[in-house]
Amino acid sequence: MSPEFVGQAAQAATVMKAMAHEGRLRVLCYLSEAGELSAGELTHRVGLSQSALSQHLSLLRAEGLVATRKEAQSVHYRIADPKIRALLSALHDIYCPDFVVGQPAESHCER
């Protein structure tokens, strides 16, 4: 195995580990769908407490999966890398093929 392959495998494992929590995956799915959401909007949509969401967003940001933009006192989050968006799109196609963007959260994929 080449050193480059080993490095790429380690990077992929880090991304997958960050996505391996249901709450973080929901955050990423909502961001992928909406493009950008404030922390308050995410709290409402994802259904996590503010402190739990904050911890998940901190980890996702530290791992480079999300980026932020501050506007007044609000922090807005978005997917940081097109590769992450492509990975989320592939997961969506596999696990939620019948989901239509804009449906209420209750009708999101439940597998």
C-alpha positions as protocol buffer text, in pm:
chain_id: "A"
residue {
  index: 1
  type: MET
  ca { x: 0 y: 0 z: 0 }
}
residue {
  index: 2
  type: SER
  ca { x: 132 y: 339 z: -93 }
}
residue {
  index: 3
  type: PRO
  ca { x: 171 y: 606 z: 176 }
}
residue {
  index: 4
  type: GLU
  ca { x: -76 y: 823 z: -18 }
}
residue {
  index: 5
  type: PHE
  ca { x: -342 y: 550 z: -2 }
}
residue {
  index: 6
  type: VAL
  ca { x: -286 y: 509 z: 371 }
}
residue {
  index: 7
  type: GLY
  ca { x: -325 y: 884 z: 422 }
}
residue {
  index: 8
  type: GLN
  ca { x: -643 y: 896 z: 214 }
}
residue {
  index: 9
  type: ALA
  ca { x: -787 y: 598 z: 403 }
}
residue {
  index: 10
  type: ALA
  ca { x: -713 y: 772 z: 733 }
}
residue {
  index: 11
  type: GLN
  ca { x: -880 y: 1091 z: 611 }
}
residue {
  index: 12
  type: ALA
  ca { x: -1188 y: 898 z: 493 }
}
residue {
  index: 13
  type: ALA
  ca { x: -1207 y: 717 z: 828 }
}
residue {
  index: 14
  type: THR
  ca { x: -1196 y: 1049 z: 1013 }
}
residue {
  index: 15
  type: VAL
  ca { x: -1484 y: 1186 z: 803 }
}
residue {
  index: 16
  type: MET
  ca { x: -1688 y: 869 z: 845 }
}
residue {
  index: 17
  type: LYS
  ca { x: -1627 y: 869 z: 1221 }
}
residue {
  index: 18
  type: ALA
  ca { x: -1755 y: 1228 z: 1244 }
}
residue {
  index: 19
  type: MET
  ca { x: -2065 y: 1130 z: 1045 }
}
residue {
  index: 20
  type: ALA
  ca { x: -2124 y: 810 z: 1245 }
}
residue {
  index: 21
  type: HIS
  ca { x: -2351 y: 975 z: 1503 }
}
residue {
  index: 22
  type: GLU
  ca { x: -2720 y: 1001 z: 1412 }
}
residue {
  index: 23
  type: GLY
  ca { x: -2751 y: 1358 z: 1540 }
}
residue {
  index: 24
  type: ARG
  ca { x: -2445 y: 1478 z: 1348 }
}
residue {
  index: 25
  type: LEU
  ca { x: -2565 y: 1301 z: 1036 }
}
residue {
  index: 26
  type: ARG
  ca { x: -2904 y: 1474 z: 1065 }
}
residue {
  index: 27
  type: VAL
  ca { x: -2727 y: 1810 z: 1103 }
}
residue {
  index: 28
  type: LEU
  ca { x: -2526 y: 1743 z: 789 }
}
residue {
  index: 29
  type: CYS
  ca { x: -2835 y: 1630 z: 597 }
}
residue {
  index: 30
  type: TYR
  ca { x: -3027 y: 1944 z: 690 }
}
residue {
  index: 31
  type: LEU
  ca { x: -2730 y: 2162 z: 593 }
}
residue {
  index: 32
  type: SER
  ca { x: -2692 y: 1977 z: 265 }
}
residue {
  index: 33
  type: GLU
  ca { x: -3061 y: 2032 z: 190 }
}
residue {
  index: 34
  type: ALA
  ca { x: -3083 y: 2396 z: 302 }
}
residue {
  index: 35
  type: GLY
  ca { x: -2738 y: 2519 z: 208 }
}
residue {
  index: 36
  type: GLU
  ca { x: -2694 y: 2724 z: 525 }
}
residue {
  index: 37
  type: LEU
  ca { x: -2875 y: 2735 z: 858 }
}
residue {
  index: 38
  type: SER
  ca { x: -2829 y: 2924 z: 1183 }
}
residue {
  index: 39
  type: ALA
  ca { x: -2766 y: 2736 z: 1505 }
}
residue {
  index: 40
  type: GLY
  ca { x: -3120 y: 2825 z: 1616 }
}
residue {
  index: 41
  type: GLU
  ca { x: -3272 y: 2686 z: 1297 }
}
residue {
  index: 42
  type: LEU
  ca { x: -3069 y: 2368 z: 1336 }
}
residue {
  index: 43
  type: THR
  ca { x: -3180 y: 2327 z: 1698 }
}
residue {
  index: 44
  type: HIS
  ca { x: -3543 y: 2345 z: 1585 }
}
residue {
  index: 45
  type: ARG
  ca { x: -3501 y: 2109 z: 1289 }
}
residue {
  index: 46
  type: VAL
  ca { x: -3269 y: 1846 z: 1436 }
}
residue {
  index: 47
  type: GLY
  ca { x: -3445 y: 1814 z: 1771 }
}
residue {
  index: 48
  type: LEU
  ca { x: -3135 y: 1823 z: 1991 }
}
residue {
  index: 49
  type: SER
  ca { x: -3083 y: 2043 z: 2292 }
}
residue {
  index: 50
  type: GLN
  ca { x: -2883 y: 2358 z: 2230 }
}
residue {
  index: 51
  type: SER
  ca { x: -2586 y: 2223 z: 2429 }
}
residue {
  index: 52
  type: ALA
  ca { x: -2586 y: 1886 z: 2249 }
}
residue {
  index: 53
  type: LEU
  ca { x: -2611 y: 2057 z: 1911 }
}
residue {
  index: 54
  type: SER
  ca { x: -2327 y: 2290 z: 2006 }
}
residue {
  index: 55
  type: GLN
  ca { x: -2102 y: 1995 z: 2089 }
}
residue {
  index: 56
  type: HIS
  ca { x: -2185 y: 1821 z: 1761 }
}
residue {
  index: 57
  type: LEU
  ca { x: -2130 y: 2137 z: 1557 }
}
residue {
  index: 58
  type: SER
  ca { x: -1798 y: 2194 z: 1732 }
}
residue {
  index: 59
  type: LEU
  ca { x: -1679 y: 1846 z: 1636 }
}
residue {
  index: 60
  type: LEU
  ca { x: -1804 y: 1882 z: 1277 }
}
residue {
  index: 61
  type: ARG
  ca { x: -1627 y: 2215 z: 1249 }
}
residue {
  index: 62
  type: ALA
  ca { x: -1303 y: 2081 z: 1400 }
}
residue {
  index: 63
  type: GLU
  ca { x: -1305 y: 1795 z: 1149 }
}
residue {
  index: 64
  type: GLY
  ca { x: -1363 y: 2036 z: 859 }
}
residue {
  index: 65
  type: LEU
  ca { x: -1709 y: 1911 z: 764 }
}
residue {
  index: 66
  type: VAL
  ca { x: -1887 y: 2240 z: 833 }
}
residue {
  index: 67
  type: ALA
  ca { x: -1787 y: 2603 z: 802 }
}
residue {
  index: 68
  type: THR
  ca { x: -1937 y: 2904 z: 974 }
}
residue {
  index: 69
  type: ARG
  ca { x: -2035 y: 3259 z: 897 }
}
residue {
  index: 70
  type: LYS
  ca { x: -2120 y: 3505 z: 1170 }
}
residue {
  index: 71
  type: GLU
  ca { x: -2400 y: 3755 z: 1115 }
}
residue {
  index: 72
  type: ALA
  ca { x: -2466 y: 3989 z: 1406 }
}
residue {
  index: 73
  type: GLN
  ca { x: -2512 y: 3752 z: 1700 }
}
residue {
  index: 74
  type: SER
  ca { x: -2606 y: 3449 z: 1491 }
}
residue {
  index: 75
  type: VAL
  ca { x: -2370 y: 3183 z: 1361 }
}
residue {
  index: 76
  type: HIS
  ca { x: -2467 y: 3024 z: 1031 }
}
residue {
  index: 77
  type: TYR
  ca { x: -2340 y: 2680 z: 932 }
}
residue {
  index: 78
  type: ARG
  ca { x: -2287 y: 2522 z: 591 }
}
residue {
  index: 79
  type: ILE
  ca { x: -2117 y: 2215 z: 445 }
}
residue {
  index: 80
  type: ALA
  ca { x: -1750 y: 2306 z: 412 }
}
residue {
  index: 81
  type: ASP
  ca { x: -1640 y: 2079 z: 129 }
}
residue {
  index: 82
  type: PRO
  ca { x: -1811 y: 1971 z: -195 }
}
residue {
  index: 83
  type: LYS
  ca { x: -1680 y: 1617 z: -132 }
}
residue {
  index: 84
  type: ILE
  ca { x: -1886 y: 1601 z: 188 }
}
residue {
  index: 85
  type: ARG
  ca { x: -2193 y: 1721 z: -1 }
}
residue {
  index: 86
  type: ALA
  ca { x: -2132 y: 1448 z: -263 }
}
residue {
  index: 87
  type: LEU
  ca { x: -2100 y: 1184 z: 10 }
}
residue {
  index: 88
  type: LEU
  ca { x: -2425 y: 1303 z: 170 }
}
residue {
  index: 89
  type: SER
  ca { x: -2594 y: 1294 z: -169 }
}
residue {
  index: 90
  type: ALA
  ca { x: -2484 y: 932 z: -217 }
}
residue {
  index: 91
  type: LEU
  ca { x: -2614 y: 839 z: 129 }
}
residue {
  index: 92
  type: HIS
  ca { x: -2942 y: 1016 z: 50 }
}
residue {
  index: 93
  type: ASP
  ca { x: -2979 y: 824 z: -278 }
}
residue {
  index: 94
  type: ILE
  ca { x: -2922 y: 493 z: -99 }
}
residue {
  index: 95
  type: TYR
  ca { x: -3122 y: 544 z: 222 }
}
residue {
  index: 96
  type: CYS
  ca { x: -3384 y: 808 z: 135 }
}
residue {
  index: 97
  type: PRO
  ca { x: -3461 y: 768 z: -237 }
}
residue {
  index: 98
  type: ASP
  ca { x: -3828 y: 867 z: -196 }
}
residue {
  index: 99
  type: PHE
  ca { x: -3764 y: 1183 z: 8 }
}
residue {
  index: 100
  type: VAL
  ca { x: -3865 y: 1504 z: -166 }
}
residue {
  index: 101
  type: VAL
  ca { x: -3683 y: 1822 z: -63 }
}
residue {
  index: 102
  type: GLY
  ca { x: -3922 y: 2051 z: 120 }
}
residue {
  index: 103
  type: GLN
  ca { x: -4124 y: 1778 z: 291 }
}
residue {
  index: 104
  type: PRO
  ca { x: -4181 y: 1824 z: 664 }
}
residue {
  index: 105
  type: ALA
  ca { x: -3914 y: 1671 z: 889 }
}
residue {
  index: 106
  type: GLU
  ca { x: -4158 y: 1404 z: 1008 }
}
residue {
  index: 107
  type: SER
  ca { x: -4169 y: 1256 z: 659 }
}
residue {
  index: 108
  type: HIS
  ca { x: -3793 y: 1232 z: 615 }
}
residue {
  index: 109
  type: CYS
  ca { x: -3646 y: 892 z: 556 }
}
residue {
  index: 110
  type: GLU
  ca { x: -3699 y: 666 z: 857 }
}
residue {
  index: 111
  type: ARG
  ca { x: -3491 y: 355 z: 793 }
}
